[in-house]
Amino acid sequence: MDIEHLRSWIGREERAVDQASPAPLAGLAALLDHDAPPYEEAPPLGHWLYFLPHARQSAIDGDGHPKRGDFLPPVPLPRRMWAAGEVVFHAPIRIGAAIERVSTIADVAAKTGSSGAMVFVTVRHAIRCDGVLAIEERQDLVYRGGGHAVALPLVETSIADATRIVTPDPVALFRYSALTFNGHRIHYDRDYARDVEGYPGLVVHAPYAATLLMDHFLRETPGAQVKRFAFRARRPLFDTAPFSLNLKRTQHGAEVWTADAAGHPAMTGTVETGE
């Protein structure tokens, strides 16, 4: 693997424009089981419903993702997942507003773990709403070789102030894939997820889990103004068992985490609020 060639992608930019239309937010509200969209503006993480990838069908790879080598570097490892992220909210995204996103490859780094060779790609996004900076985001993508995904070491979590149980099913995962135009087959093709990527069932999307955590926080903290959200995916969740959404209030927001059926933290995160 020529890591120096892959690192030549650092600094590459991609621009996209969209409109913050209400239809995707209505779909999100339905998926999250709200009676009606409770949003007067795009909610925190609602920007993930915009700037969707529109690769031609002939440009889709075997895993359902667009082929690599355009904006993202052509990492020669077959598995790709969203490992972690951070979102800073500067200004609201008004429904119906013109929005623009500038994405930049910030880093490409090779590492070796218990599952073998890995490559981490860091992408930074700056999103403007009507010309005003609204969101800055960092996404950490991990590419790895074949075989089962290796979970990170277990971490201790606090005793939750509020817990809610989620029972994932193929329909919910498909609906989130549809909302985000995500063709990754691990989320809807059980045979592929099991026989090719080695998972026991369909994989819950990392951004879906993060969105569920944010929705849990907003339900438990009405009127809160979210200023920052950071998360890390520690182990995958599957549609084979329920999982929990957990929240522990802090002075400036909350610790949030999902936990699998055995109680192991799967995604951990922090929500920070402001005046």
matplotlib code that plots the C-alpha trace (Angstrom):
import matplotlib.pyplot as plt

x = [0.0, 1.5, 0.6, 2.4, 0.3, -2.8, -1.6, -1.4, -5.2, -4.6, -6.0, -8.3, -11.6, -15.2, -18.0, -21.7, -24.9, -28.4, -31.5, -32.6, -36.0, -38.5, -39.2, -36.1, -36.9, -40.4, -38.9, -36.5, -39.3, -41.3, -38.3, -37.7, -41.4, -42.5, -46.2, -45.2, -41.9, -41.0, -38.5, -38.6, -35.1, -32.9, -32.2, -28.7, -27.3, -30.1, -27.5, -26.7, -29.9, -28.5, -25.6, -26.4, -24.1, -25.4, -22.8, -24.0, -25.0, -22.1, -19.8, -21.0, -18.6, -19.3, -20.0, -22.6, -20.4, -19.3, -16.0, -12.9, -10.3, -12.3, -12.7, -11.8, -8.4, -8.4, -7.5, -7.0, -8.7, -12.2, -14.0, -15.0, -16.8, -17.4, -15.3, -15.8, -16.8, -17.2, -19.8, -19.7, -22.9, -22.4, -25.7, -29.0, -29.9, -33.2, -35.7, -35.8, -32.5, -29.7, -26.8, -23.3, -20.7, -17.0, -15.3, -11.5, -9.3, -7.5, -5.4, -4.6, -2.8, -1.8, -1.9, -1.8, -4.2, -5.3, -7.3, -4.4, -3.7, -5.9, -6.1, -7.7, -9.0, -10.1, -12.5, -13.5, -16.7, -17.7, -21.4, -22.8, -26.5, -27.3, -23.6, -23.2, -21.0, -23.5, -21.6, -18.0, -17.6, -14.8, -15.4, -13.0, -13.3, -11.5, -10.6, -9.5, -8.9, -11.1, -12.4, -14.6, -14.6, -12.6, -14.3, -12.4, -11.6, -14.5, -14.9, -16.8, -19.8, -21.8, -25.2, -27.6, -30.2, -32.4, -32.5, -34.6, -34.6, -34.4, -35.3, -33.6, -35.2, -34.5, -37.3, -35.8, -32.3, -33.7, -35.6, -32.4, -30.4, -33.1, -33.1, -29.4, -29.1, -26.7, -26.1, -23.7, -25.0, -24.2, -27.3, -29.9, -28.4, -28.2, -26.5, -23.7, -23.3, -23.0, -21.2, -18.9, -18.2, -18.6, -21.3, -24.0, -26.7, -27.5, -25.3, -26.8, -25.4, -23.1, -24.8, -28.2, -27.0, -25.6, -28.9, -30.8, -28.5, -29.1, -32.9, -32.7, -30.9, -33.3, -36.4, -34.8, -33.6, -36.3, -35.1, -31.4, -29.1, -26.6, -23.2, -21.0, -21.4, -18.5, -18.8, -16.8, -18.0, -16.5, -18.3, -21.0, -24.7, -26.8, -30.5, -30.2, -31.0, -32.3, -29.9, -30.2, -29.8, -28.3, -27.9, -26.0, -26.5, -23.4, -22.9, -22.7, -24.7, -24.6, -22.6, -24.5, -23.9, -25.5, -25.1, -25.6, -27.8, -25.0, -24.6, -21.3, -21.0, -21.1, -21.0, -19.9, -20.3, -20.6, -23.2, -22.3, -24.8, -24.7, -26.9]
y = [0.0, 3.3, 5.6, 8.5, 8.3, 8.2, 11.2, 13.2, 13.5, 15.7, 19.2, 18.0, 19.9, 19.2, 21.7, 21.0, 23.1, 22.2, 23.6, 22.8, 21.5, 20.3, 16.9, 15.0, 16.4, 15.1, 11.7, 11.9, 12.8, 9.8, 7.5, 8.8, 8.2, 11.8, 12.5, 15.5, 17.1, 19.1, 21.2, 24.9, 24.7, 21.7, 19.9, 19.1, 16.5, 17.2, 18.5, 14.8, 14.6, 17.1, 17.1, 13.5, 11.5, 11.2, 8.8, 7.2, 3.6, 2.5, 4.2, 2.2, -0.4, -3.9, -2.8, -0.3, 2.8, 5.0, 3.9, 5.5, 7.7, 10.9, 13.0, 10.2, 8.5, 5.0, 3.1, -0.6, -2.1, -3.5, -2.4, 1.2, 2.6, 5.9, 5.7, 9.0, 12.6, 16.1, 18.7, 22.3, 24.3, 28.0, 29.2, 27.5, 26.1, 27.7, 25.4, 26.5, 28.2, 27.9, 25.8, 25.1, 22.6, 22.7, 19.4, 18.9, 15.9, 16.9, 13.8, 10.2, 7.9, 4.2, 2.2, -1.4, -2.9, -6.3, -6.7, -5.9, -2.9, 0.2, 3.6, 6.5, 9.4, 12.6, 14.8, 18.3, 20.0, 23.7, 24.3, 27.8, 28.8, 31.8, 32.6, 32.4, 29.7, 27.3, 24.1, 22.8, 19.1, 16.5, 12.9, 10.1, 7.2, 3.9, 1.5, -2.0, -5.4, -8.5, -10.5, -9.5, -6.0, -5.7, -3.8, -1.2, -2.0, -1.7, 1.6, 2.4, 4.6, 6.5, 5.5, 7.0, 9.6, 8.5, 5.4, 4.3, 1.0, 0.8, -2.4, -2.1, -3.9, -4.0, -1.5, 1.2, 0.6, 0.7, 3.9, 5.6, 4.4, 5.9, 9.2, 9.5, 7.8, 5.4, 2.3, 0.5, -3.1, -4.0, -2.0, -3.8, -6.9, -9.6, -12.1, -9.6, -8.4, -12.0, -13.8, -11.1, -8.8, -11.4, -9.7, -11.6, -9.4, -6.0, -3.2, -0.1, 3.0, 5.0, 8.3, 6.7, 5.7, 9.2, 10.7, 8.5, 9.7, 13.3, 12.8, 11.2, 14.2, 16.7, 14.8, 14.8, 18.4, 20.5, 23.8, 23.1, 24.8, 22.3, 23.8, 20.7, 17.0, 14.6, 10.8, 7.6, 4.3, 1.6, -1.6, -2.2, -2.7, -5.1, -5.8, -9.0, -7.5, -4.4, -1.7, 1.2, 5.0, 6.5, 10.0, 11.3, 15.1, 17.2, 20.9, 21.9, 19.2, 15.4, 12.3, 10.0, 6.4, 3.5, 0.0, -3.4, -6.1, -7.2, -3.6, -2.9, 0.7, 0.8, 4.5, 7.1, 10.8, 14.2, 16.9, 20.5, 23.2, 27.0, 29.9]
z = [0.0, -1.1, 1.8, 0.4, -2.7, -0.6, 1.5, -1.7, -1.3, 1.7, 0.9, -1.8, -1.7, -2.8, -2.8, -2.8, -2.7, -1.5, 0.0, 3.5, 2.4, 4.9, 3.3, 4.7, 8.2, 8.0, 7.1, 10.0, 12.4, 11.3, 11.6, 15.2, 16.0, 16.5, 15.8, 13.7, 12.8, 15.9, 14.1, 13.4, 11.9, 11.0, 14.3, 15.4, 13.0, 10.6, 8.1, 7.4, 5.4, 2.8, 0.3, -0.4, -2.7, -6.3, -7.9, -11.1, -10.7, -12.8, -10.3, -7.3, -5.9, -4.7, -1.1, -2.3, -1.7, -4.6, -6.0, -4.4, -6.0, -6.7, -3.5, -1.1, -1.6, -3.2, -0.1, -1.1, 1.9, 1.5, 4.7, 5.4, 8.4, 10.2, 13.3, 15.1, 14.6, 16.1, 15.1, 16.2, 15.7, 15.1, 13.7, 12.8, 9.4, 8.5, 6.7, 3.1, 3.2, 0.6, 2.1, 0.9, 2.1, 1.5, 2.4, 2.7, 3.2, 6.4, 7.0, 5.8, 8.2, 8.2, 11.4, 12.4, 14.9, 16.1, 12.9, 10.7, 8.5, 8.8, 7.2, 8.8, 6.7, 8.3, 6.5, 7.6, 6.5, 6.7, 6.1, 5.4, 5.5, 3.5, 3.5, 7.2, 8.8, 10.5, 11.2, 11.3, 11.3, 11.5, 10.3, 10.9, 8.5, 9.0, 6.3, 7.3, 5.7, 5.7, 8.7, 11.6, 12.9, 16.2, 19.0, 21.0, 24.6, 27.0, 28.8, 32.0, 31.8, 34.4, 35.8, 33.3, 34.3, 31.4, 29.3, 26.4, 24.6, 20.8, 18.9, 15.5, 12.6, 8.8, 8.0, 10.3, 8.9, 5.3, 6.0, 7.4, 4.4, 2.1, 4.0, 3.5, 0.1, 1.7, -0.5, 1.9, 1.8, 5.4, 6.4, 4.3, 2.6, 5.3, 3.1, 2.2, 5.8, 7.0, 4.3, 2.9, 5.8, 8.6, 10.7, 12.6, 11.2, 9.6, 11.0, 12.6, 10.8, 13.0, 12.0, 12.8, 16.3, 16.8, 15.6, 18.0, 20.8, 19.9, 19.7, 23.1, 24.5, 22.9, 24.3, 27.8, 27.6, 25.9, 24.6, 25.0, 22.5, 21.4, 20.6, 20.2, 19.8, 19.7, 19.4, 18.9, 17.6, 19.9, 18.6, 16.1, 16.8, 14.9, 14.2, 16.1, 19.6, 21.2, 22.4, 24.8, 24.5, 27.7, 29.1, 32.1, 32.7, 33.2, 34.1, 30.4, 28.7, 28.9, 28.4, 26.0, 24.9, 23.3, 24.9, 23.3, 24.8, 27.1, 28.4, 26.6, 25.4, 21.6, 20.9, 23.4, 23.1, 24.7, 24.1, 25.1, 25.3, 25.5, 26.4]

ax = plt.figure().add_subplot(projection="3d")
ax.plot(x, y, z, "-o")
ax.set_aspect("equal")
plt.show()
